[in-house]
Amino acid sequence: MPRGDRKAIPNFPIPLPPLPLQQLFAHRIEQIEHQKAEVQKAITDLKTLLASRMQYWGE
């Protein structure tokens, strides 16, 4: 398997998306993380409610 020249690797250009596109991605990720936190809280609340009901029904 051919290997690259170690001296050439640091000079290899790495293309980046335009800044507005990077900002859009960051904004969308923040929205997704917020939604994820809301869903996680709902799951936790439902687990608490279920545990409460199970305890009530078990008595």
C-alpha positions, 0 to 999 in steps of 0.5 A: 500500500503506498504511503504519503510523504510525511513532509508533504502531509502538513502542506496538504490543503484541507478545504473548509466550507464557507463561514456562513455554512459553518455557522448554519451547521453550528446553529442546527446542531445547537437546535438538535442538542436542545431538542435532544435535552427536551426529549431526555427530560421527557423520558426521565419524567415518564420514568419517574411517573411510571415508577410512581404508578408501579409503586402505587399499583404494587401496594 
